[in-house]
């Protein structure tokens, strides 16, 4: 569920950044700031993806790939 929320949030951020770039098409300074925000959005996506991979590895180790927690 959390990954869906993160995906929706990243998508919405990209849409907002694109709209800012469109509205600031005639102002190079503000357009550059809008383009810079895309780097932050990409960084957030990388962090979200890495956290999902790491949590999947931890759950896989904790359940020994059986779906049941170890020791139970």
PyMOL Python script that loads the backbone (N, CA, C, O; Angstrom):
from pymol import cmd

cmd.read_pdbstr("""\
ATOM      1  N   UNK A   1       0.822  -1.189   0.000  1.00  0.00           N
ATOM      2  CA  UNK A   1       0.000   0.000   0.000  1.00  0.00           C
ATOM      3  C   UNK A   1       0.863   1.250   0.000  1.00  0.00           C
ATOM      4  O   UNK A   1       0.561   2.218  -0.697  1.00  0.00           O
ATOM      5  N   UNK A   2       1.936   1.231   0.780  1.00  0.00           N
ATOM      6  CA  UNK A   2       2.793   2.408   0.869  1.00  0.00           C
ATOM      7  C   UNK A   2       3.475   2.701  -0.453  1.00  0.00           C
ATOM      8  O   UNK A   2       3.654   3.864  -0.814  1.00  0.00           O
ATOM      9  N   UNK A   3       3.862   1.651  -1.186  1.00  0.00           N
ATOM     10  CA  UNK A   3       4.533   1.887  -2.464  1.00  0.00           C
ATOM     11  C   UNK A   3       3.568   2.513  -3.469  1.00  0.00           C
ATOM     12  O   UNK A   3       3.999   3.291  -4.320  1.00  0.00           O
ATOM     13  N   UNK A   4       2.278   2.195  -3.394  1.00  0.00           N
ATOM     14  CA  UNK A   4       1.314   2.818  -4.284  1.00  0.00           C
ATOM     15  C   UNK A   4       1.192   4.298  -3.975  1.00  0.00           C
ATOM     16  O   UNK A   4       1.120   5.122  -4.886  1.00  0.00           O
ATOM     17  N   UNK A   5       1.168   4.639  -2.696  1.00  0.00           N
ATOM     18  CA  UNK A   5       1.093   6.039  -2.290  1.00  0.00           C
ATOM     19  C   UNK A   5       2.329   6.791  -2.764  1.00  0.00           C
ATOM     20  O   UNK A   5       2.229   7.921  -3.242  1.00  0.00           O
ATOM     21  N   UNK A   6       3.495   6.164  -2.631  1.00  0.00           N
ATOM     22  CA  UNK A   6       4.731   6.795  -3.086  1.00  0.00           C
ATOM     23  C   UNK A   6       4.743   6.997  -4.588  1.00  0.00           C
ATOM     24  O   UNK A   6       5.193   8.037  -5.070  1.00  0.00           O
ATOM     25  N   UNK A   7       4.260   6.025  -5.328  1.00  0.00           N
ATOM     26  CA  UNK A   7       4.177   6.150  -6.780  1.00  0.00           C
ATOM     27  C   UNK A   7       3.236   7.258  -7.213  1.00  0.00           C
ATOM     28  O   UNK A   7       3.535   8.013  -8.138  1.00  0.00           O
ATOM     29  N   UNK A   8       2.097   7.353  -6.541  1.00  0.00           N
ATOM     30  CA  UNK A   8       1.138   8.413  -6.843  1.00  0.00           C
ATOM     31  C   UNK A   8       1.740   9.772  -6.513  1.00  0.00           C
ATOM     32  O   UNK A   8       1.567  10.733  -7.262  1.00  0.00           O
ATOM     33  N   UNK A   9       2.444   9.850  -5.396  1.00  0.00           N
ATOM     34  CA  UNK A   9       3.062  11.108  -4.989  1.00  0.00           C
ATOM     35  C   UNK A   9       4.148  11.539  -5.977  1.00  0.00           C
ATOM     36  O   UNK A   9       4.249  12.721  -6.307  1.00  0.00           O
ATOM     37  N   UNK A  10       4.949  10.602  -6.444  1.00  0.00           N
ATOM     38  CA  UNK A  10       5.984  10.921  -7.433  1.00  0.00           C
ATOM     39  C   UNK A  10       5.335  11.368  -8.738  1.00  0.00           C
ATOM     40  O   UNK A  10       5.777  12.344  -9.343  1.00  0.00           O
ATOM     41  N   UNK A  11       4.297  10.672  -9.176  1.00  0.00           N
ATOM     42  CA  UNK A  11       3.600  11.052 -10.399  1.00  0.00           C
ATOM     43  C   UNK A  11       3.025  12.460 -10.286  1.00  0.00           C
ATOM     44  O   UNK A  11       3.169  13.271 -11.201  1.00  0.00           O
ATOM     45  N   UNK A  12       2.371  12.751  -9.154  1.00  0.00           N
ATOM     46  CA  UNK A  12       1.792  14.082  -8.949  1.00  0.00           C
ATOM     47  C   UNK A  12       2.884  15.152  -8.940  1.00  0.00           C
ATOM     48  O   UNK A  12       2.686  16.244  -9.472  1.00  0.00           O
ATOM     49  N   UNK A  13       4.025  14.845  -8.342  1.00  0.00           N
ATOM     50  CA  UNK A  13       5.131  15.803  -8.310  1.00  0.00           C
ATOM     51  C   UNK A  13       5.657  16.094  -9.710  1.00  0.00           C
ATOM     52  O   UNK A  13       5.984  17.237 -10.027  1.00  0.00           O
ATOM     53  N   UNK A  14       5.738  15.070 -10.542  1.00  0.00           N
ATOM     54  CA  UNK A  14       6.192  15.260 -11.920  1.00  0.00           C
ATOM     55  C   UNK A  14       5.191  16.111 -12.690  1.00  0.00           C
ATOM     56  O   UNK A  14       5.585  16.973 -13.474  1.00  0.00           O
ATOM     57  N   UNK A  15       3.898  15.875 -12.472  1.00  0.00           N
ATOM     58  CA  UNK A  15       2.876  16.673 -13.152  1.00  0.00           C
ATOM     59  C   UNK A  15       2.973  18.134 -12.725  1.00  0.00           C
ATOM     60  O   UNK A  15       2.898  19.029 -13.567  1.00  0.00           O
ATOM     61  N   UNK A  16       3.140  18.385 -11.429  1.00  0.00           N
ATOM     62  CA  UNK A  16       3.254  19.758 -10.940  1.00  0.00           C
ATOM     63  C   UNK A  16       4.500  20.431 -11.510  1.00  0.00           C
ATOM     64  O   UNK A  16       4.442  21.588 -11.926  1.00  0.00           O
ATOM     65  N   UNK A  17       5.626  19.718 -11.532  1.00  0.00           N
ATOM     66  CA  UNK A  17       6.860  20.283 -12.089  1.00  0.00           C
ATOM     67  C   UNK A  17       6.688  20.588 -13.574  1.00  0.00           C
ATOM     68  O   UNK A  17       7.164  21.615 -14.057  1.00  0.00           O
ATOM     69  N   UNK A  18       6.012  19.703 -14.297  1.00  0.00           N
ATOM     70  CA  UNK A  18       5.780  19.941 -15.727  1.00  0.00           C
ATOM     71  C   UNK A  18       4.888  21.164 -15.940  1.00  0.00           C
ATOM     72  O   UNK A  18       5.142  21.969 -16.837  1.00  0.00           O
ATOM     73  N   UNK A  19       3.858  21.302 -15.129  1.00  0.00           N
ATOM     74  CA  UNK A  19       2.994  22.477 -15.244  1.00  0.00           C
ATOM     75  C   UNK A  19       3.756  23.757 -14.931  1.00  0.00           C
ATOM     76  O   UNK A  19       3.539  24.784 -15.575  1.00  0.00           O
ATOM     77  N   UNK A  20       4.650  23.701 -13.943  1.00  0.00           N
ATOM     78  CA  UNK A  20       5.470  24.873 -13.637  1.00  0.00           C
ATOM     79  C   UNK A  20       6.385  25.224 -14.803  1.00  0.00           C
ATOM     80  O   UNK A  20       6.573  26.399 -15.118  1.00  0.00           O
ATOM     81  N   UNK A  21       6.955  24.200 -15.445  1.00  0.00           N
ATOM     82  CA  UNK A  21       7.817  24.463 -16.601  1.00  0.00           C
ATOM     83  C   UNK A  21       7.018  25.081 -17.747  1.00  0.00           C
ATOM     84  O   UNK A  21       7.516  25.961 -18.449  1.00  0.00           O
ATOM     85  N   UNK A  22       5.789  24.627 -17.936  1.00  0.00           N
ATOM     86  CA  UNK A  22       4.961  25.181 -19.002  1.00  0.00           C
ATOM     87  C   UNK A  22       4.591  26.631 -18.700  1.00  0.00           C
ATOM     88  O   UNK A  22       4.662  27.489 -19.579  1.00  0.00           O
ATOM     89  N   UNK A  23       4.196  26.902 -17.456  1.00  0.00           N
ATOM     90  CA  UNK A  23       3.781  28.264 -17.122  1.00  0.00           C
ATOM     91  C   UNK A  23       4.966  29.226 -17.079  1.00  0.00           C
ATOM     92  O   UNK A  23       4.788  30.428 -17.275  1.00  0.00           O
ATOM     93  N   UNK A  24       6.166  28.719 -16.825  1.00  0.00           N
ATOM     94  CA  UNK A  24       7.350  29.571 -16.761  1.00  0.00           C
ATOM     95  C   UNK A  24       8.211  29.454 -18.016  1.00  0.00           C
ATOM     96  O   UNK A  24       9.426  29.642 -17.962  1.00  0.00           O
ATOM     97  N   UNK A  25       7.579  29.147 -19.139  1.00  0.00           N
ATOM     98  CA  UNK A  25       8.337  28.930 -20.372  1.00  0.00           C
ATOM     99  C   UNK A  25       9.097  30.184 -20.823  1.00  0.00           C
ATOM    100  O   UNK A  25      10.145  30.076 -21.461  1.00  0.00           O
ATOM    101  N   UNK A  26       8.584  31.351 -20.501  1.00  0.00           N
ATOM    102  CA  UNK A  26       9.225  32.592 -20.940  1.00  0.00           C
ATOM    103  C   UNK A  26      10.218  33.151 -19.931  1.00  0.00           C
ATOM    104  O   UNK A  26      10.884  34.148 -20.213  1.00  0.00           O
ATOM    105  N   UNK A  27      10.330  32.526 -18.757  1.00  0.00           N
ATOM    106  CA  UNK A  27      11.242  33.009 -17.717  1.00  0.00           C
ATOM    107  C   UNK A  27      12.327  31.948 -17.496  1.00  0.00           C
ATOM    108  O   UNK A  27      12.074  30.940 -16.837  1.00  0.00           O
ATOM    109  N   UNK A  28      13.519  32.161 -18.034  1.00  0.00           N
ATOM    110  CA  UNK A  28      14.567  31.130 -17.942  1.00  0.00           C
ATOM    111  C   UNK A  28      14.960  30.777 -16.506  1.00  0.00           C
ATOM    112  O   UNK A  28      15.271  29.621 -16.218  1.00  0.00           O
ATOM    113  N   UNK A  29      14.949  31.763 -15.604  1.00  0.00           N
ATOM    114  CA  UNK A  29      15.358  31.499 -14.217  1.00  0.00           C
ATOM    115  C   UNK A  29      14.368  30.563 -13.522  1.00  0.00           C
ATOM    116  O   UNK A  29      14.771  29.575 -12.907  1.00  0.00           O
ATOM    117  N   UNK A  30      13.096  30.870 -13.619  1.00  0.00           N
ATOM    118  CA  UNK A  30      12.081  30.028 -12.974  1.00  0.00           C
ATOM    119  C   UNK A  30      11.969  28.669 -13.654  1.00  0.00           C
ATOM    120  O   UNK A  30      11.713  27.661 -12.996  1.00  0.00           O
ATOM    121  N   UNK A  31      12.161  28.640 -14.975  1.00  0.00           N
ATOM    122  CA  UNK A  31      12.128  27.362 -15.693  1.00  0.00           C
ATOM    123  C   UNK A  31      13.275  26.463 -15.241  1.00  0.00           C
ATOM    124  O   UNK A  31      13.103  25.252 -15.101  1.00  0.00           O
ATOM    125  N   UNK A  32      14.448  27.061 -15.013  1.00  0.00           N
ATOM    126  CA  UNK A  32      15.593  26.290 -14.526  1.00  0.00           C
ATOM    127  C   UNK A  32      15.320  25.733 -13.127  1.00  0.00           C
ATOM    128  O   UNK A  32      15.723  24.613 -12.815  1.00  0.00           O
ATOM    129  N   UNK A  33      14.640  26.509 -12.292  1.00  0.00           N
ATOM    130  CA  UNK A  33      14.280  26.014 -10.959  1.00  0.00           C
ATOM    131  C   UNK A  33      13.310  24.838 -11.065  1.00  0.00           C
ATOM    132  O   UNK A  33      13.405  23.883 -10.294  1.00  0.00           O
ATOM    133  N   UNK A  34      12.385  24.906 -12.011  1.00  0.00           N
ATOM    134  CA  UNK A  34      11.440  23.806 -12.215  1.00  0.00           C
ATOM    135  C   UNK A  34      12.155  22.550 -12.686  1.00  0.00           C
ATOM    136  O   UNK A  34      11.827  21.444 -12.255  1.00  0.00           O
ATOM    137  N   UNK A  35      13.127  22.717 -13.567  1.00  0.00           N
ATOM    138  CA  UNK A  35      13.899  21.569 -14.052  1.00  0.00           C
ATOM    139  C   UNK A  35      14.725  20.980 -12.909  1.00  0.00           C
ATOM    140  O   UNK A  35      14.888  19.763 -12.819  1.00  0.00           O
ATOM    141  N   UNK A  36      15.244  21.842 -12.040  1.00  0.00           N
ATOM    142  CA  UNK A  36      16.004  21.365 -10.879  1.00  0.00           C
ATOM    143  C   UNK A  36      15.153  20.543  -9.929  1.00  0.00           C
ATOM    144  O   UNK A  36      15.657  19.643  -9.257  1.00  0.00           O
ATOM    145  N   UNK A  37      13.864  20.852  -9.872  1.00  0.00           N
ATOM    146  CA  UNK A  37      12.989  20.077  -8.983  1.00  0.00           C
ATOM    147  C   UNK A  37      12.838  18.642  -9.475  1.00  0.00           C
ATOM    148  O   UNK A  37      12.564  17.740  -8.684  1.00  0.00           O
ATOM    149  N   UNK A  38      13.015  18.425 -10.784  1.00  0.00           N
ATOM    150  CA  UNK A  38      12.926  17.056 -11.305  1.00  0.00           C
ATOM    151  C   UNK A  38      14.043  16.174 -10.742  1.00  0.00           C
ATOM    152  O   UNK A  38      13.846  14.975 -10.541  1.00  0.00           O
ATOM    153  N   UNK A  39      15.209  16.764 -10.488  1.00  0.00           N
ATOM    154  CA  UNK A  39      16.301  15.994  -9.884  1.00  0.00           C
ATOM    155  C   UNK A  39      15.912  15.533  -8.484  1.00  0.00           C
ATOM    156  O   UNK A  39      16.208  14.401  -8.100  1.00  0.00           O
ATOM    157  N   UNK A  40      15.258  16.392  -7.725  1.00  0.00           N
ATOM    158  CA  UNK A  40      14.814  16.012  -6.381  1.00  0.00           C
ATOM    159  C   UNK A  40      13.752  14.919  -6.448  1.00  0.00           C
ATOM    160  O   UNK A  40      13.741  14.007  -5.621  1.00  0.00           O
ATOM    161  N   UNK A  41      12.868  15.011  -7.426  1.00  0.00           N
ATOM    162  CA  UNK A  41      11.834  13.994  -7.589  1.00  0.00           C
ATOM    163  C   UNK A  41      12.470  12.648  -7.939  1.00  0.00           C
ATOM    164  O   UNK A  41      12.075  11.613  -7.401  1.00  0.00           O
ATOM    165  N   UNK A  42      13.450  12.665  -8.835  1.00  0.00           N
ATOM    166  CA  UNK A  42      14.152  11.419  -9.192  1.00  0.00           C
ATOM    167  C   UNK A  42      14.884  10.842  -7.980  1.00  0.00           C
ATOM    168  O   UNK A  42      14.878   9.629  -7.766  1.00  0.00           O
ATOM    169  N   UNK A  43      15.506  11.704  -7.198  1.00  0.00           N
ATOM    170  CA  UNK A  43      16.186  11.242  -5.980  1.00  0.00           C
ATOM    171  C   UNK A  43      15.216  10.599  -5.009  1.00  0.00           C
ATOM    172  O   UNK A  43      15.529   9.576  -4.400  1.00  0.00           O
ATOM    173  N   UNK A  44      14.044  11.191  -4.860  1.00  0.00           N
ATOM    174  CA  UNK A  44      13.017  10.597  -4.000  1.00  0.00           C
ATOM    175  C   UNK A  44      12.553   9.252  -4.518  1.00  0.00           C
ATOM    176  O   UNK A  44      12.305   8.334  -3.736  1.00  0.00           O
ATOM    177  N   UNK A  45      12.435   9.129  -5.835  1.00  0.00           N
ATOM    178  CA  UNK A  45      12.046   7.846  -6.419  1.00  0.00           C
ATOM    179  C   UNK A  45      13.090   6.771  -6.193  1.00  0.00           C
ATOM    180  O   UNK A  45      12.761   5.615  -5.928  1.00  0.00           O
ATOM    181  N   UNK A  46      14.347   7.160  -6.298  1.00  0.00           N
ATOM    182  CA  UNK A  46      15.428   6.198  -6.044  1.00  0.00           C
ATOM    183  C   UNK A  46      15.408   5.748  -4.592  1.00  0.00           C
ATOM    184  O   UNK A  46      15.559   4.561  -4.304  1.00  0.00           O
ATOM    185  N   UNK A  47      15.222   6.690  -3.679  1.00  0.00           N
ATOM    186  CA  UNK A  47      15.167   6.345  -2.253  1.00  0.00           C
ATOM    187  C   UNK A  47      13.963   5.438  -1.963  1.00  0.00           C
ATOM    188  O   UNK A  47      14.079   4.472  -1.209  1.00  0.00           O
ATOM    189  N   UNK A  48      12.820   5.750  -2.560  1.00  0.00           N
ATOM    190  CA  UNK A  48      11.636   4.907  -2.369  1.00  0.00           C
ATOM    191  C   UNK A  48      11.876   3.501  -2.897  1.00  0.00           C
ATOM    192  O   UNK A  48      11.551   2.520  -2.228  1.00  0.00           O
ATOM    193  N   UNK A  49      12.442   3.400  -4.090  1.00  0.00           N
ATOM    194  CA  UNK A  49      12.723   2.090  -4.667  1.00  0.00           C
ATOM    195  C   UNK A  49      13.718   1.295  -3.852  1.00  0.00           C
ATOM    196  O   UNK A  49      13.542   0.095  -3.638  1.00  0.00           O
ATOM    197  N   UNK A  50      14.778   1.971  -3.390  1.00  0.00           N
ATOM    198  CA  UNK A  50      15.784   1.278  -2.572  1.00  0.00           C
ATOM    199  C   UNK A  50      15.183   0.799  -1.255  1.00  0.00           C
ATOM    200  O   UNK A  50      15.499  -0.295  -0.788  1.00  0.00           O
ATOM    201  N   UNK A  51      14.319   1.611  -0.656  1.00  0.00           N
ATOM    202  CA  UNK A  51      13.711   1.189   0.612  1.00  0.00           C
ATOM    203  C   UNK A  51      12.806  -0.019   0.410  1.00  0.00           C
ATOM    204  O   UNK A  51      12.739  -0.890   1.277  1.00  0.00           O
ATOM    205  N   UNK A  52      12.108  -0.083  -0.724  1.00  0.00           N
ATOM    206  CA  UNK A  52      11.266  -1.246  -0.999  1.00  0.00           C
ATOM    207  C   UNK A  52      12.102  -2.496  -1.218  1.00  0.00           C
ATOM    208  O   UNK A  52      11.733  -3.579  -0.763  1.00  0.00           O
ATOM    209  N   UNK A  53      13.224  -2.355  -1.910  1.00  0.00           N
ATOM    210  CA  UNK A  53      14.111  -3.499  -2.136  1.00  0.00           C
ATOM    211  C   UNK A  53      14.696  -3.987  -0.811  1.00  0.00           C
ATOM    212  O   UNK A  53      14.705  -5.188  -0.542  1.00  0.00           O
ATOM    213  N   UNK A  54      15.181  -3.067   0.011  1.00  0.00           N
ATOM    214  CA  UNK A  54      15.788  -3.439   1.295  1.00  0.00           C
ATOM    215  C   UNK A  54      14.751  -4.078   2.212  1.00  0.00           C
ATOM    216  O   UNK A  54      15.041  -5.081   2.863  1.00  0.00           O
ATOM    217  N   UNK A  55      13.546  -3.513   2.273  1.00  0.00           N
ATOM    218  CA  UNK A  55      12.527  -4.118   3.135  1.00  0.00           C
ATOM    219  C   UNK A  55      12.124  -5.498   2.620  1.00  0.00           C
ATOM    220  O   UNK A  55      11.829  -6.389   3.417  1.00  0.00           O
ATOM    221  N   UNK A  56      12.108  -5.687   1.307  1.00  0.00           N
ATOM    222  CA  UNK A  56      11.817  -7.009   0.753  1.00  0.00           C
ATOM    223  C   UNK A  56      12.875  -8.019   1.128  1.00  0.00           C
ATOM    224  O   UNK A  56      12.559  -9.167   1.442  1.00  0.00           O
ATOM    225  N   UNK A  57      14.127  -7.604   1.098  1.00  0.00           N
ATOM    226  CA  UNK A  57      15.210  -8.506   1.510  1.00  0.00           C
ATOM    227  C   UNK A  57      15.084  -8.865   2.980  1.00  0.00           C
ATOM    228  O   UNK A  57      15.249 -10.025   3.358  1.00  0.00           O
ATOM    229  N   UNK A  58      14.794  -7.875   3.808  1.00  0.00           N
ATOM    230  CA  UNK A  58      14.655  -8.126   5.250  1.00  0.00           C
ATOM    231  C   UNK A  58      13.486  -9.079   5.527  1.00  0.00           C
ATOM    232  O   UNK A  58      13.618 -10.006   6.326  1.00  0.00           O
ATOM    233  N   UNK A  59      12.357  -8.855   4.877  1.00  0.00           N
ATOM    234  CA  UNK A  59      11.203  -9.750   5.066  1.00  0.00           C
ATOM    235  C   UNK A  59      11.525 -11.153   4.566  1.00  0.00           C
ATOM    236  O   UNK A  59      11.112 -12.139   5.178  1.00  0.00           O
ATOM    237  N   UNK A  60      12.256 -11.251   3.463  1.00  0.00           N
ATOM    238  CA  UNK A  60      12.632 -12.556   2.924  1.00  0.00           C
ATOM    239  C   UNK A  60      13.536 -13.302   3.895  1.00  0.00           C
ATOM    240  O   UNK A  60      13.386 -14.509   4.087  1.00  0.00           O
ATOM    241  N   UNK A  61      14.463 -12.596   4.500  1.00  0.00           N
ATOM    242  CA  UNK A  61      15.353 -13.232   5.479  1.00  0.00           C
ATOM    243  C   UNK A  61      14.572 -13.608   6.739  1.00  0.00           C
ATOM    244  O   UNK A  61      14.756 -14.696   7.285  1.00  0.00           O
ATOM    245  N   UNK A  62      13.698 -12.705   7.199  1.00  0.00           N
ATOM    246  CA  UNK A  62      12.964 -12.949   8.448  1.00  0.00           C
ATOM    247  C   UNK A  62      11.967 -14.086   8.315  1.00  0.00           C
ATOM    248  O   UNK A  62      11.657 -14.750   9.304  1.00  0.00           O
ATOM    249  N   UNK A  63      11.463 -14.320   7.128  1.00  0.00           N
ATOM    250  CA  UNK A  63      10.472 -15.382   6.964  1.00  0.00           C
ATOM    251  C   UNK A  63      11.063 -16.629   6.338  1.00  0.00           C
ATOM    252  O   UNK A  63      10.361 -17.627   6.177  1.00  0.00           O
ATOM    253  N   UNK A  64      12.331 -16.594   5.983  1.00  0.00           N
ATOM    254  CA  UNK A  64      13.012 -17.736   5.366  1.00  0.00           C
ATOM    255  C   UNK A  64      12.282 -18.189   4.102  1.00  0.00           C
ATOM    256  O   UNK A  64      12.235 -19.378   3.786  1.00  0.00           O
ATOM    257  N   UNK A  65      11.721 -17.227   3.395  1.00  0.00           N
ATOM    258  CA  UNK A  65      10.989 -17.443   2.133  1.00  0.00           C
ATOM    259  C   UNK A  65       9.781 -18.359   2.289  1.00  0.00           C
ATOM    260  O   UNK A  65       9.314 -18.921   1.298  1.00  0.00           O
ATOM    261  N   UNK A  66       9.262 -18.524   3.506  1.00  0.00           N
ATOM    262  CA  UNK A  66       8.107 -19.387   3.709  1.00  0.00           C
ATOM    263  C   UNK A  66       6.850 -18.584   3.992  1.00  0.00           C
ATOM    264  O   UNK A  66       5.748 -19.117   3.863  1.00  0.00           O
ATOM    265  N   UNK A  67       6.977 -17.334   4.368  1.00  0.00           N
ATOM    266  CA  UNK A  67       5.833 -16.525   4.744  1.00  0.00           C
ATOM    267  C   UNK A  67       5.567 -16.530   6.235  1.00  0.00           C
ATOM    268  O   UNK A  67       4.790 -15.710   6.724  1.00  0.00           O
ATOM    269  N   UNK A  68       6.206 -17.452   6.980  1.00  0.00           N
ATOM    270  CA  UNK A  68       6.068 -17.507   8.431  1.00  0.00           C
ATOM    271  C   UNK A  68       7.326 -16.957   9.055  1.00  0.00           C
ATOM    272  O   UNK A  68       8.429 -17.196   8.563  1.00  0.00           O
ATOM    273  N   UNK A  69       7.162 -16.209  10.151  1.00  0.00           N
ATOM    274  CA  UNK A  69       8.337 -15.676  10.837  1.00  0.00           C
ATOM    275  C   UNK A  69       9.184 -16.811  11.415  1.00  0.00           C
ATOM    276  O   UNK A  69       8.665 -17.833  11.863  1.00  0.00           O
ATOM    277  N   UNK A  70      10.489 -16.602  11.391  1.00  0.00           N
ATOM    278  CA  UNK A  70      11.388 -17.616  11.977  1.00  0.00           C
ATOM    279  C   UNK A  70      11.142 -17.744  13.471  1.00  0.00           C
ATOM    280  O   UNK A  70      10.900 -16.746  14.150  1.00  0.00           O
ATOM    281  N   UNK A  71      11.201 -18.937  13.974  1.00  0.00           N
ATOM    282  CA  UNK A  71      11.037 -19.189  15.404  1.00  0.00           C
ATOM    283  C   UNK A  71       9.593 -19.366  15.829  1.00  0.00           C
ATOM    284  O   UNK A  71       9.325 -19.564  17.014  1.00  0.00           O
ATOM    285  N   UNK A  72       8.646 -19.300  14.888  1.00  0.00           N
ATOM    286  CA  UNK A  72       7.251 -19.490  15.308  1.00  0.00           C
ATOM    287  C   UNK A  72       6.702 -20.798  14.832  1.00  0.00           C
ATOM    288  O   UNK A  72       5.543 -21.115  15.098  1.00  0.00           O
TER     289      UNK A  72
END
""", "prot")
cmd.dss("prot")
cmd.show_as("cartoon", "prot")
cmd.util.cbc("prot")
cmd.orient("prot")
